[in-house]
Amino acid sequence: MPVLVASDLDRTLIYSSAALALTMPDARAPRLLCVEVHEAKPLSYMTETAAQLLTDLGDAAVFVPTTTRTRKQYQRINLPGPPPAYAICANGGHLLVDGVTDAGWHARVQARLADECAPLAEVGEHLLRSADPVWVRKHRTAEDLFAYLVVERELLPGDWVKELAVWAENRGWTVSLQGRKLYAVPKPLTKSAAVREVARRTGAELTLAAGDSLLDADLLLAADRGWRPAHGELADSGWTAPAITALPERGVLAGERILREFLRAVRQPV
């Protein structure tokens, strides 16, 4: 039976220059491969070693990139290895099959959101009204599914984030702060639901997962085994679960370690 490997991308497998955490002496820094260009500038990286590990993983398992990015943001990433047959975008709102949205899956997601939580328009209006222009750089909606702000993190009041989280919770939404982006996401919009659908379609009996943010917690809990790096929301909150391994590495070297763990588990399933 195939093994399904579902991994978050940003700050899990790929890293912006600000998130690399290259704390070693310059002469000992790993060689990096650029895997994303945006507006003619390099944006995301992994180590060259991680690139080879991901190539090997793509040959050995059903590798499923699982991201909160929109489809457009995902499609500008050029991951090494065979093109994934499945990818999950918009936090589970879009299931791509050979690069194309599965319309039936998307319709089911939209129906569930309409039934179970407050509409996007209400949440977006609240963000626009309550967020201070002093620390907000951009207001965005993604795929007509969720909203996010780009903020100046050092100016962002922690109390405002906590108040927003309570307000959102009462309306069936959740809040996640990742780097300079603050997400408001409907609770039924989950990576885990889409991963279960891929497992059903592929017949996978073993699912492995990795992620760093609160939006990855459901993905990790749905997997048979999971890993999280020593950075990100999950690490900062001390989050863990019985089948989850908290790794000591931070930054781009954590991405390399995660891929090693994936490959080891695929080759030697317990």
KEROFI-892160 format. One line per 3 residues: their letters; for each residue x, y, z of N, C-alpha, C. Coordinates in nm, 3 decimals. Layout:
REM KEROFI-892160
a) X/Y/Z/X/Y/Z/X/Y/Z; ...
REM end
This chain:
REM KEROFI-892160
mpv) 0.084/-0.120/0.000/0.000/0.000/0.000/0.089/0.126/0.000; 0.049/0.230/-0.075/0.131/0.351/-0.075/0.128/0.422/0.060; 0.236/0.493/0.088/0.242/0.580/0.206/0.214/0.722/0.160
lva) 0.125/0.791/0.230/0.091/0.928/0.197/0.170/1.021/0.288; 0.242/1.116/0.229/0.320/1.215/0.306/0.262/1.352/0.278; 0.195/1.409/0.376/0.131/1.541/0.362/0.210/1.642/0.443
sdl) 0.270/1.740/0.377/0.351/1.837/0.450/0.313/1.980/0.417; 0.305/2.060/0.522/0.301/2.204/0.507/0.428/2.248/0.432; 0.423/2.365/0.372/0.538/2.414/0.295/0.614/2.526/0.368
drt) 0.553/2.643/0.381/0.625/2.757/0.437/0.664/2.735/0.582; 0.793/2.754/0.608/0.851/2.736/0.742/0.842/2.591/0.791; 0.814/2.500/0.699/0.822/2.357/0.729/0.919/2.291/0.631
liy) 0.893/2.302/0.502/0.986/2.250/0.402/1.060/2.360/0.327; 0.996/2.477/0.308/1.061/2.586/0.236/1.064/2.710/0.325; 1.166/2.796/0.301/1.191/2.906/0.394/1.227/3.034/0.320
ssa) 1.167/3.145/0.362/1.210/3.275/0.313/1.346/3.308/0.374; 1.413/3.410/0.319/1.545/3.445/0.373/1.535/3.485/0.520; 1.424/3.547/0.559/1.407/3.589/0.698/1.386/3.472/0.793
ala) 1.345/3.357/0.741/1.312/3.241/0.825/1.419/3.132/0.822; 1.529/3.154/0.751/1.629/3.048/0.734/1.696/3.007/0.864; 1.715/3.101/0.956/1.780/3.074/1.086/1.919/3.012/1.067
ltm) 2.000/3.080/0.990/2.137/3.034/0.967/2.227/3.084/1.080; 2.227/3.010/1.188/2.298/3.054/1.309/2.442/3.006/1.314; 2.480/2.918/1.222/2.616/2.868/1.219/2.711/2.971/1.157
pda) 2.844/2.952/1.173/2.938/3.042/1.103/2.912/3.039/0.952; 2.934/3.153/0.887/2.905/3.163/0.744/2.970/3.052/0.663; 3.092/3.018/0.696/3.166/2.918/0.618/3.104/2.778/0.628
rap) 3.021/2.759/0.731/2.958/2.627/0.751/2.810/2.626/0.713; 2.762/2.734/0.657/2.621/2.741/0.618/2.594/2.644/0.503; 2.477/2.583/0.501/2.446/2.486/0.395/2.424/2.557/0.261
rll) 2.452/2.486/0.152/2.420/2.538/0.020/2.269/2.538/0.004; 2.216/2.646/-0.052/2.072/2.663/-0.064/2.028/2.657/-0.210; 1.908/2.604/-0.229/1.844/2.601/-0.360/1.721/2.691/-0.355
cve) 1.710/2.785/-0.447/1.591/2.870/-0.455/1.479/2.790/-0.521; 1.363/2.782/-0.455/1.250/2.705/-0.508/1.130/2.793/-0.538; 1.143/2.924/-0.519/1.033/3.015/-0.551/1.087/3.152/-0.589
vhe) 1.037/3.202/-0.700/1.069/3.339/-0.744/0.937/3.415/-0.752; 0.937/3.537/-0.699/0.817/3.621/-0.703/0.857/3.761/-0.744; 0.792/3.812/-0.848/0.821/3.944/-0.902/0.970/3.957/-0.932
akp) 1.024/3.852/-0.998/1.162/3.847/-1.046/1.266/3.845/-0.933; 1.223/3.813/-0.811/1.317/3.806/-0.699/1.307/3.669/-0.630; 1.421/3.612/-0.586/1.415/3.485/-0.513/1.342/3.504/-0.382
lsy) 1.256/3.408/-0.348/1.172/3.425/-0.229/1.185/3.310/-0.129; 1.188/3.185/-0.176/1.189/3.071/-0.083/1.300/2.974/-0.120; 1.350/2.908/-0.014/1.467/2.822/-0.030/1.451/2.692/0.047
mte) 1.529/2.592/0.007/1.556/2.475/0.089/1.704/2.442/0.070; 1.760/2.358/0.156/1.899/2.321/0.134/1.908/2.227/0.014; 2.024/2.223/-0.047/2.043/2.131/-0.159/2.024/1.986/-0.113
taa) 2.065/1.957/0.010/2.045/1.823/0.064/1.896/1.792/0.077; 1.819/1.889/0.125/1.674/1.870/0.137/1.611/1.849/-0.001; 1.662/1.917/-0.100/1.609/1.901/-0.236/1.627/1.757/-0.285
qll) 1.741/1.698/-0.256/1.763/1.559/-0.296/1.674/1.464/-0.216; 1.659/1.493/-0.087/1.572/1.410/-0.003/1.427/1.416/-0.052; 1.381/1.534/-0.093/1.244/1.547/-0.143/1.228/1.472/-0.275
tdl) 1.330/1.475/-0.359/1.326/1.398/-0.484/1.312/1.249/-0.454; 1.392/1.201/-0.359/1.384/1.059/-0.320/1.247/1.026/-0.262; 1.194/1.119/-0.182/1.063/1.097/-0.120/0.954/1.088/-0.225
gda) 0.962/1.174/-0.326/0.862/1.173/-0.432/0.860/1.043/-0.509; 0.975/0.976/-0.514/0.983/0.846/-0.581/0.932/0.732/-0.493; 0.932/0.753/-0.360/0.903/0.644/-0.268/0.764/0.649/-0.206
avf) 0.696/0.764/-0.215/0.568/0.781/-0.147/0.479/0.874/-0.229; 0.353/0.886/-0.185/0.261/0.984/-0.243/0.283/1.114/-0.166; 0.362/1.203/-0.222/0.392/1.330/-0.155/0.287/1.433/-0.192
vpt) 0.224/1.494/-0.089/0.115/1.589/-0.110/0.149/1.721/-0.042; 0.193/1.823/-0.118/0.210/1.955/-0.059/0.075/2.002/-0.002; 0.078/2.053/0.122/-0.046/2.083/0.194/-0.031/2.221/0.256
ttr) -0.091/2.322/0.193/-0.057/2.460/0.226/-0.180/2.548/0.242; -0.163/2.657/0.316/-0.266/2.759/0.327/-0.258/2.857/0.210; -0.152/2.849/0.132/-0.138/2.936/0.016/-0.255/2.921/-0.081
trk) -0.281/3.028/-0.155/-0.376/3.018/-0.264/-0.315/2.934/-0.376; -0.397/2.895/-0.472/-0.346/2.818/-0.584/-0.238/2.896/-0.660; -0.262/3.023/-0.682/-0.164/3.104/-0.755/-0.031/3.112/-0.680
qyq) -0.036/3.129/-0.549/0.086/3.135/-0.469/0.158/3.000/-0.468; 0.081/2.893/-0.462/0.142/2.760/-0.464/0.209/2.731/-0.598; 0.146/2.770/-0.705/0.193/2.731/-0.837/0.320/2.802/-0.881
rin) 0.362/2.905/-0.805/0.491/2.966/-0.839/0.608/2.897/-0.766; 0.578/2.799/-0.683/0.683/2.720/-0.619/0.728/2.610/-0.715; 0.858/2.592/-0.726/0.915/2.490/-0.814/0.990/2.388/-0.729
lpg) 0.915/2.292/-0.677/0.975/2.192/-0.589/1.054/2.089/-0.669; 1.167/2.043/-0.615/1.240/1.936/-0.682/1.164/1.804/-0.674; 1.200/1.713/-0.762/1.136/1.581/-0.761/1.021/1.574/-0.859
ppp) 0.957/1.457/-0.866/0.845/1.440/-0.959/0.728/1.531/-0.922; 0.657/1.587/-1.019/0.542/1.674/-0.989/0.438/1.598/-0.906; 0.393/1.653/-0.794/0.294/1.583/-0.712/0.162/1.564/-0.787
aya) 0.107/1.444/-0.780/-0.022/1.419/-0.844/-0.134/1.492/-0.770; -0.115/1.510/-0.639/-0.215/1.580/-0.558/-0.147/1.694/-0.482; -0.218/1.803/-0.466/-0.174/1.913/-0.380/-0.296/1.975/-0.315
ica) -0.278/2.024/-0.194/-0.388/2.085/-0.118/-0.354/2.231/-0.094; -0.442/2.320/-0.141/-0.421/2.464/-0.129/-0.535/2.527/-0.049; -0.515/2.653/-0.011/-0.618/2.729/0.060/-0.667/2.657/0.185
ngg) -0.572/2.594/0.255/-0.599/2.525/0.382/-0.702/2.413/0.368; -0.707/2.352/0.250/-0.803/2.244/0.227/-0.919/2.283/0.138; -0.927/2.410/0.102/-1.038/2.456/0.018/-1.028/2.410/-0.125
hll) -0.905/2.386/-0.171/-0.885/2.338/-0.307/-0.798/2.212/-0.304; -0.846/2.107/-0.368/-0.771/1.985/-0.389/-0.731/1.983/-0.536; -0.602/1.994/-0.564/-0.553/1.991/-0.701/-0.518/1.849/-0.740
vdg) -0.565/1.807/-0.856/-0.532/1.677/-0.913/-0.460/1.703/-1.044; -0.333/1.667/-1.047/-0.248/1.700/-1.164/-0.257/1.848/-1.197; -0.258/1.930/-1.092/-0.254/2.075/-1.109/-0.387/2.144/-1.131
vtd) -0.496/2.066/-1.136/-0.628/2.122/-1.166/-0.721/2.103/-1.046; -0.797/2.208/-1.013/-0.891/2.199/-0.900/-0.996/2.091/-0.922; -1.020/2.011/-0.821/-1.128/1.915/-0.821/-1.257/1.990/-0.784
agw) -1.341/2.013/-0.882/-1.460/2.098/-0.862/-1.556/2.038/-0.760; -1.571/1.907/-0.761/-1.661/1.843/-0.666/-1.618/1.863/-0.523; -1.488/1.849/-0.497/-1.436/1.870/-0.362/-1.460/2.015/-0.318
har) -1.430/2.109/-0.407/-1.445/2.250/-0.372/-1.590/2.283/-0.340; -1.683/2.227/-0.416/-1.825/2.252/-0.391/-1.867/2.199/-0.254; -1.816/2.083/-0.216/-1.849/2.026/-0.084/-1.795/2.113/0.028
vqa) -1.674/2.165/0.009/-1.617/2.255/0.110/-1.703/2.380/0.125; -1.741/2.441/0.014/-1.822/2.563/0.019/-1.956/2.539/0.088; -2.016/2.425/0.062/-2.145/2.394/0.125/-2.129/2.380/0.276
rla) -2.020/2.318/0.318/-1.998/2.300/0.462/-1.974/2.434/0.531; -1.898/2.521/0.468/-1.873/2.653/0.527/-2.003/2.732/0.541; -2.088/2.726/0.440/-2.215/2.798/0.445/-2.302/2.749/0.559
dec) -2.291/2.621/0.591/-2.374/2.561/0.696/-2.321/2.585/0.836; -2.188/2.598/0.852/-2.129/2.582/0.985/-2.063/2.705/1.045; -2.047/2.813/0.969/-1.977/2.928/1.028/-2.022/3.059/0.966
apl) -1.984/3.167/1.031/-2.020/3.300/0.983/-1.959/3.323/0.845; -2.023/3.406/0.763/-1.972/3.429/0.628/-1.843/3.511/0.627; -1.766/3.491/0.521/-1.640/3.561/0.503/-1.660/3.713/0.507
aev) -1.768/3.762/0.449/-1.791/3.907/0.444/-1.796/3.968/0.584; -1.861/3.897/0.677/-1.870/3.948/0.815/-1.733/3.955/0.880; -1.653/3.852/0.860/-1.520/3.848/0.920/-1.429/3.952/0.857
geh) -1.434/3.961/0.725/-1.352/4.061/0.657/-1.385/4.202/0.699; -1.513/4.232/0.716/-1.556/4.364/0.760/-1.505/4.394/0.901; -1.509/4.293/0.989/-1.460/4.311/1.126/-1.310/4.340/1.126
llr) -1.235/4.268/1.044/-1.091/4.292/1.036/-1.063/4.434/0.988; -1.137/4.476/0.887/-1.116/4.609/0.830/-1.148/4.717/0.933; -1.251/4.694/1.012/-1.297/4.793/1.109/-1.208/4.798/1.234
sad) -1.157/4.682/1.277/-1.090/4.676/1.406/-0.937/4.684/1.399; -0.880/4.654/1.284/-0.734/4.657/1.271/-0.685/4.799/1.249; -0.579/4.837/1.316/-0.526/4.973/1.311/-0.433/4.990/1.190
pvw) -0.458/5.090/1.106/-0.370/5.112/0.990/-0.224/5.138/1.028; -0.199/5.170/1.154/-0.061/5.193/1.199/0.023/5.067/1.180; -0.039/4.950/1.205/0.039/4.825/1.194/-0.011/4.729/1.087
vrk) -0.114/4.765/1.014/-0.162/4.680/0.904/-0.105/4.732/0.772; -0.044/4.643/0.696/0.009/4.680/0.565/-0.085/4.638/0.452; -0.154/4.525/0.467/-0.244/4.479/0.361/-0.361/4.404/0.422
hrt) -0.479/4.420/0.363/-0.597/4.338/0.391/-0.619/4.250/0.269; -0.637/4.120/0.289/-0.654/4.030/0.176/-0.760/3.924/0.206; -0.832/3.884/0.102/-0.912/3.762/0.109/-0.848/3.662/0.013
aed) -0.857/3.535/0.047/-0.791/3.430/-0.030/-0.894/3.332/-0.083; -0.904/3.323/-0.215/-0.988/3.223/-0.282/-1.135/3.232/-0.239; -1.178/3.349/-0.189/-1.315/3.365/-0.138/-1.346/3.264/-0.027
lfa) -1.241/3.226/0.047/-1.258/3.126/0.153/-1.220/3.180/0.291; -1.112/3.259/0.298/-1.066/3.309/0.428/-0.999/3.445/0.407; -0.962/3.508/0.519/-0.903/3.642/0.514/-0.770/3.643/0.587
ylv) -0.684/3.737/0.549/-0.561/3.755/0.625/-0.512/3.899/0.615; -0.433/3.937/0.714/-0.370/4.068/0.718/-0.220/4.049/0.709; -0.153/4.141/0.641/-0.007/4.151/0.649/0.021/4.265/0.746
ver) 0.095/4.234/0.853/0.112/4.329/0.964/0.260/4.357/0.990; 0.281/4.469/1.060/0.413/4.497/1.117/0.416/4.428/1.253; 0.484/4.316/1.259/0.474/4.229/1.376/0.514/4.299/1.506
ell) 0.618/4.382/1.499/0.666/4.445/1.623/0.568/4.550/1.676; 0.477/4.597/1.591/0.377/4.697/1.634/0.242/4.633/1.669; 0.225/4.506/1.637/0.096/4.439/1.655/0.066/4.416/1.803
pgd) -0.045/4.469/1.855/-0.077/4.450/1.997/-0.122/4.307/2.025; -0.058/4.242/2.120/-0.094/4.105/2.155/-0.237/4.093/2.205; -0.285/4.195/2.277/-0.422/4.191/2.328/-0.524/4.192/2.215
wvk) -0.493/4.266/2.107/-0.585/4.270/1.994/-0.598/4.132/1.930; -0.487/4.062/1.919/-0.490/3.928/1.860/-0.575/3.835/1.947; -0.559/3.844/2.079/-0.637/3.759/2.169/-0.787/3.791/2.160
ela) -0.819/3.919/2.153/-0.960/3.958/2.142/-1.019/3.911/2.009; -0.940/3.922/1.904/-0.986/3.875/1.773/-1.011/3.724/1.776; -0.923/3.650/1.842/-0.938/3.505/1.849/-1.068/3.466/1.918
vwa) -1.104/3.537/2.025/-1.229/3.510/2.096/-1.349/3.545/2.008; -1.342/3.661/1.943/-1.451/3.703/1.853/-1.471/3.600/1.743; -1.360/3.553/1.684/-1.367/3.457/1.573/-1.419/3.322/1.621
enr) -1.376/3.280/1.737/-1.418/3.151/1.794/-1.570/3.144/1.805; -1.630/3.253/1.846/-1.775/3.257/1.864/-1.851/3.252/1.731; -1.780/3.267/1.622/-1.843/3.264/1.490/-1.795/3.147/1.404
gwt) -1.729/3.051/1.468/-1.686/2.932/1.397/-1.559/2.950/1.315; -1.479/3.049/1.353/-1.353/3.077/1.284/-1.235/3.063/1.380; -1.115/3.053/1.326/-0.995/3.045/1.408/-0.894/3.147/1.358
vsl) -0.802/3.188/1.445/-0.701/3.289/1.413/-0.563/3.228/1.428; -0.475/3.258/1.333/-0.338/3.206/1.337/-0.243/3.316/1.292; -0.138/3.338/1.372/-0.037/3.440/1.340/0.091/3.370/1.296
qgr) 0.129/3.390/1.170/0.246/3.324/1.113/0.337/3.428/1.049; 0.447/3.456/1.116/0.536/3.559/1.064/0.464/3.693/1.061; 0.456/3.753/0.941/0.390/3.883/0.926/0.246/3.868/0.880
kly) 0.195/3.747/0.874/0.058/3.726/0.829/-0.031/3.678/0.944; -0.145/3.744/0.960/-0.244/3.702/1.058/-0.365/3.649/0.981; -0.394/3.521/0.999/-0.501/3.454/0.924/-0.627/3.444/1.008
avp) -0.741/3.462/0.943/-0.872/3.426/1.000/-0.931/3.322/0.906; -0.952/3.201/0.960/-0.988/3.086/0.876/-1.110/3.016/0.936; -1.209/2.980/0.854/-1.324/2.905/0.906/-1.280/2.771/0.964
kpl) -1.336/2.735/1.079/-1.295/2.609/1.142/-1.318/2.486/1.055; -1.425/2.479/0.975/-1.443/2.359/0.892/-1.345/2.351/0.774; -1.271/2.459/0.749/-1.175/2.460/0.637/-1.043/2.404/0.689
tks) -1.021/2.275/0.667/-0.906/2.209/0.728/-0.822/2.132/0.626; -0.694/2.129/0.653/-0.603/2.047/0.572/-0.634/1.898/0.591; -0.671/1.860/0.713/-0.690/1.718/0.743/-0.802/1.656/0.661
aav) -0.910/1.730/0.639/-1.022/1.675/0.561/-0.977/1.644/0.419; -0.900/1.735/0.359/-0.853/1.712/0.223/-0.752/1.597/0.218; -0.669/1.586/0.321/-0.571/1.475/0.324/-0.644/1.341/0.336
rev) -0.749/1.336/0.415/-0.826/1.211/0.426/-0.885/1.172/0.290; -0.927/1.272/0.213/-0.981/1.245/0.080/-0.873/1.188/-0.012; -0.752/1.243/-0.005/-0.642/1.189/-0.087/-0.608/1.047/-0.042
arr) -0.608/1.023/0.087/-0.581/0.887/0.137/-0.686/0.789/0.085; -0.812/0.834/0.082/-0.918/0.748/0.030/-0.895/0.716/-0.117; -0.858/0.817/-0.193/-0.840/0.797/-0.336/-0.718/0.712/-0.370
tga) -0.614/0.724/-0.292/-0.489/0.652/-0.322/-0.481/0.515/-0.255; -0.569/0.492/-0.158/-0.563/0.366/-0.084/-0.452/0.362/0.019; -0.396/0.477/0.054/-0.288/0.482/0.152/-0.338/0.438/0.290
elt) -0.261/0.353/0.353/-0.297/0.308/0.488/-0.209/0.370/0.595; -0.103/0.438/0.553/-0.014/0.507/0.647/-0.001/0.651/0.600; -0.030/0.747/0.690/-0.018/0.889/0.657/0.084/0.954/0.751
laa) 0.180/1.024/0.692/0.281/1.100/0.765/0.257/1.247/0.739; 0.289/1.333/0.838/0.262/1.476/0.820/0.364/1.559/0.896; 0.378/1.685/0.853/0.463/1.782/0.923/0.403/1.920/0.906
gds) 0.425/2.005/1.008/0.378/2.143/1.002/0.426/2.220/1.122; 0.415/2.353/1.115/0.469/2.438/1.222/0.367/2.529/1.287; 0.248/2.547/1.225/0.154/2.648/1.275/0.028/2.585/1.333
lld) -0.052/2.667/1.399/-0.179/2.619/1.455/-0.270/2.566/1.347; -0.258/2.618/1.224/-0.340/2.567/1.114/-0.295/2.428/1.069; -0.180/2.382/1.120/-0.133/2.247/1.089/-0.168/2.145/1.197
adl) -0.223/2.190/1.309/-0.248/2.099/1.421/-0.345/1.987/1.381; -0.452/2.021/1.309/-0.548/1.917/1.269/-0.484/1.819/1.172; -0.395/1.869/1.085/-0.324/1.782/0.991/-0.237/1.682/1.066
lla) -0.164/1.730/1.165/-0.076/1.643/1.243/-0.156/1.540/1.323; -0.268/1.584/1.380/-0.349/1.492/1.459/-0.415/1.384/1.374; -0.439/1.415/1.246/-0.502/1.317/1.157/-0.404/1.214/1.102
adr) -0.273/1.242/1.117/-0.171/1.153/1.062/-0.138/1.040/1.160; -0.082/0.932/1.105/-0.035/0.823/1.191/0.092/0.863/1.266; 0.175/0.943/1.198/0.295/0.997/1.263/0.317/1.138/1.210
gwr) 0.369/1.227/1.296/0.391/1.363/1.252/0.513/1.424/1.318; 0.561/1.532/1.258/0.679/1.603/1.308/0.653/1.753/1.302; 0.708/1.824/1.400/0.704/1.970/1.397/0.842/2.024/1.431
pah) 0.880/2.138/1.371/1.010/2.196/1.401/1.011/2.268/1.535; 1.128/2.321/1.573/1.141/2.391/1.702/1.106/2.539/1.690; 1.051/2.579/1.575/1.004/2.717/1.559/0.856/2.713/1.521
gel) 0.793/2.831/1.521/0.654/2.840/1.479/0.556/2.838/1.595; 0.429/2.857/1.562/0.324/2.866/1.665/0.315/2.742/1.752; 0.326/2.623/1.690/0.312/2.500/1.768/0.424/2.488/1.870
ads) 0.546/2.518/1.827/0.660/2.511/1.919/0.648/2.618/2.027; 0.609/2.739/1.987/0.599/2.848/2.084/0.496/2.820/2.193; 0.390/2.746/2.156/0.286/2.714/2.254/0.312/2.581/2.326
gwt) 0.420/2.512/2.288/0.450/2.383/2.349/0.357/2.273/2.306; 0.289/2.291/2.194/0.190/2.193/2.147/0.255/2.060/2.112; 0.189/1.953/2.155/0.237/1.819/2.119/0.120/1.722/2.128
apa) 0.144/1.601/2.080/0.043/1.495/2.082/0.119/1.362/2.079; 0.053/1.252/2.116/0.124/1.125/2.130/0.204/1.081/2.008; 0.152/1.100/1.888/0.220/1.050/1.768/0.307/1.157/1.701
ita) 0.327/1.271/1.770/0.400/1.383/1.712/0.539/1.392/1.775; 0.640/1.408/1.692/0.777/1.427/1.738/0.814/1.575/1.724; 0.854/1.636/1.835/0.902/1.774/1.832/1.052/1.771/1.806
lpe) 1.092/1.823/1.692/1.233/1.818/1.653/1.310/1.935/1.715; 1.441/1.920/1.736/1.519/2.029/1.796/1.563/2.135/1.696; 1.559/2.103/1.566/1.609/2.196/1.466/1.513/2.312/1.440
rgv) 1.571/2.427/1.406/1.494/2.545/1.368/1.537/2.587/1.228; 1.448/2.660/1.158/1.484/2.715/1.029/1.502/2.610/0.922; 1.581/2.644/0.821/1.591/2.561/0.702/1.647/2.421/0.733
lag) 1.727/2.410/0.837/1.778/2.277/0.874/1.668/2.189/0.932; 1.562/2.250/0.985/1.447/2.171/1.030/1.377/2.108/0.910; 1.369/2.181/0.800/1.310/2.124/0.679/1.386/2.002/0.631
eri) 1.517/2.011/0.637/1.600/1.897/0.598/1.576/1.778/0.690; 1.570/1.804/0.820/1.547/1.696/0.918/1.410/1.632/0.897; 1.308/1.711/0.871/1.174/1.658/0.849/1.174/1.562/0.731
lre) 1.241/1.599/0.623/1.246/1.511/0.506/1.321/1.382/0.535; 1.426/1.390/0.617/1.496/1.267/0.658/1.402/1.175/0.735; 1.323/1.235/0.825/1.230/1.155/0.905/1.122/1.094/0.817
flr) 1.070/1.170/0.721/0.972/1.115/0.628/1.029/0.993/0.555; 1.148/1.009/0.499/1.207/0.899/0.421/1.232/0.776/0.507; 1.280/0.798/0.629/1.306/0.685/0.718/1.177/0.611/0.749
avr) 1.070/0.686/0.774/0.941/0.623/0.806/0.881/0.553/0.686; 0.902/0.607/0.566/0.850/0.542/0.445/0.924/0.409/0.418; 1.054/0.413/0.441/1.136/0.295/0.411/1.129/0.189/0.519
qpv) 1.099/0.232/0.642/1.091/0.138/0.754/0.962/0.162/0.833; 0.847/0.140/0.772/0.721/0.165/0.843/0.709/0.075/0.967; 0.660/0.134/1.075/0.646/0.058/1.200/0.523/-0.030/1.193
REM end
